[in-house]
Structure formats: structure tokens, C-alpha cells
């Protein structure tokens, strides 16, 4: 077979050549050393914000840190110093003690040993020592009046004739004006003797809480015994009770107490601050305080600084100052519990404070204040009774009397509702009126509290009807 004939068959057996397709370019993720457009924009935004902050507050450098520390230390010492000034001012206010206003004493009308009318107003302007007794007393009354005269002479040596000794007879049937005049002449030349009819003597004794047993219908020729309270009172120039001295108190002890009371009075401003005009200054003693004030209450002239923003300046400035004064001081306690502002005596010129830009006005005002003191006798109303004692309210003053400071025979009775303390016919329970003596006080920012006692003979439960019956029937 020829080669030409075999060529088609050979071609059929040879596979067809494979077509070659060009390979695609390899796929790689592009990479670059520079950030893309979005990253660049974010970085630019943060850089702009940082630059703005630096421009507003400046960079925090060591110099700025040092300045911050210096200012902080300066402010610390400034406020520490101001706090010390406030505490020192409060301490001085607490030291300025004046005699308060207890409930012993009151109106009476009697006749003196010269036959002239004598009332409680004749005691004003003087320190008074007053004793209730009778001229036929065999021993106790003379001893007490001798002691009183000794005290008066001792005070005269220091202060001059600033005390007034007074003797009040509780035996009106036998103690006539002439009898009293002869009696008081035996003790001291300034001793004032007082007497009157039975009803007048009874009212005086009730005002001073003095017990006496003279029969109401007694006659001078009758044979009867007279029993009475054995102590004399010290009253201040406002006619208010200061202290009571019993039979066992010596003349030296009484003199020391009188001097202490006078020192407190002078420390609080004396007669001028209390509004008392001495008898030698004009038409007689003047009582500036109203008789409506209760126990421990009196008038005081005080000062207070008011700070106002300049926005308050204008036609109503004075009214704003007044309103701010009322808001700032009424109901606060800083040595005195300020109950009410009575008058605003002076509003000083405003001074601009360089640190705040506000104006400060110094206000001088008179207020009714409450300031109890150790040894003061007050009347209150029992609010709480428990086995530890009882709590009595004397206006805004809370007085706690522990069971140890009650009469020994007064026992706690848990079976009653409300609880009570009982001794015979005497009962102390919620709502009972009690007379107590303050033995300690605590001053706080917005109030005052005290510890009291009822252990003395003239202290304890009181009731007007029962008092009349027990003392004068």
C-alpha cells in the first residue's frame, strides 16, 4: 500500500491538538505603605479636635500642675481659718451668759413698813434678796435675815448699794405695818418690810411659790402656829428669779452665788443690754422687756451679716435685706435660740466682697431669744415618760429629767397607760405640768436641749387648783 493511501488513516488516529488559552493574571490584594483616604480623614478629624482642646485649655504642664497645687493648698488654709473664726465666735457667744427668765415671781400689791404701797415694779432696777417669814418666828427667821444682812454688807463693799433686801410677812393677822417696821429695823437699815391683808399676801406667796399655813380667818389674839418655806430668793434687776438659798447655805456661799450672777449679767451687757434704767437715772426703774415673755426668754441686741447679689440692688434693696435677715436668723441657735426678730435697729452700708462680687450688709437687730442656764427654774409640760426618766418641753427647749434626779420616793409605774412616775398623790405622766431646775445645757445649730432635776422641795408636778388647795387652805 502506498504511503499516499495510508495518510488519511494515520491522520484519523492522531489526536487533535489542544488549543492553548492564555492564563489570567494572578489575583493579589493590593498593599501600600500609605493609609487610604478614609483613614486619612479620621486621623485628620482627631488631630483637629486635639488642637482645639489644646487651644482652649492649653497643655497640662508642670507649671500648671504646680499652680493647681498652690491654689488648692491656699483654699484649704483659707477655709480652715474661716472655720476657726466661726468656732471661736460661737465659743465667745456661749461664754456670754446672761440671767434668764424663770417663772418664779410675779405681780403683787403690798404695803411697806412706811405705810406706802409696794409692788413688784419697785423691785426693778435692783438685785433683790427676798425672804418670806413672820415677826413672831422664834429662831429660823431671825437667822435667815441675819444671813441676808451679812450678804448685803459683803456685796456693798464690792459693788455699792446695788442690792435690796426685802422681808414679806406671811402672818398678816399679827404683823401690822408698825410691827413689821420695828422688826426689820433690827437687821439692816435698807431692809424693806412688807405686809398686807390675807388675800394680798396669798397672791404674793403664790407668785413666788412660797408655802405658808396661816389660817385665812386668823385674828391677832388667836393662838395658832405658822409654817412656811425656809429659803430666800435672789432676783435680778428685771425682777426675774436667779437662785434660791436654803437654811443650810452659808452667807459666804450666798455671797459667792450673788457675785457670780452679777458677773454673768455684766458679761451679757448689764443693765444697758437688758433695757433697764437704774433708779437714779430718772423717774424710777423701767422694765423694757414685755411681761408676756416666758421662761428663759429675754430681749437681746444682736448683729448679723447679709450678703446679696447685685441683681437685688434697686428700690427694694432694704426690703430684700430685711427678708433675708428673718430667713437667716429666726429659728437658729448660736449661743441664743432666736425665736423672733422684734426690730431691725440699723442696716449698714453695703460693702462689695472682692471674692464673690456680692454686697455685705451689717444688720443690728433686737430679737426675742431663749437662753437657759444652769440653776434656772422653769415650768414645762411632760411629753414622754419611760423607765429612764421623762422629757418635758419648755417652749422649743427639750429638758430631760433622769430617774436619778427625781425624788427618791417617786417610782416608775409601767402598768399605767401612758407610763408614769408616782409618789402618793403626786403623778408625773404625759401632759403633766412640772417645775424643774436646769442642771446642764447643750447648744446645737438649730436647737437647744437641757438636763433637769426635780429633787428640790419646790420642784415637781404643779397644778393651779391643787397648788391653791395645798398651799393656802
Secondary structure, 3 states (H helix, E strand, C coil): CCHHHHHHHHHHHCCCCCCCCCCCCCCCCCCCCCCCHHHHHHHHHHHHHHHHHHHHHCCCCHHHHHHHHHHHHHHHHHHHHHHHHHHHHHHHHHHCCCCCCCCCCCCCEEEECCCCEEEHHHHCCCEEEEEEECCCCCCHHHHHHHHHHHHHHHHHHHHCCCEEEEEEECCCCCCCHHHHHHHHCCCCCCCEEEECCHHHHHHHHHHCCCCECCCCCCCCCCCCCCCECCEEEEECCCCCEEEEEECCCCHHHHHHHHHHHHHHHHHCCHHHHHCEECHHHCCCCEECCCCCCCCCEEEEEEEEEEEECHHHCCCCHHHHHHHHHHHHHCCCECCCEEEEEEEEEEECCCEECCCCCCEEEEEEEEEEEECCCCCCEEEEEEEEEECCEEEEEECCEEEEEEHHHCCCCCEEECCCCCCEEEECCEEEECCCEEEEEEEEEEEECCEEEEEEECCCCCCEECCHHHHHHHHHC
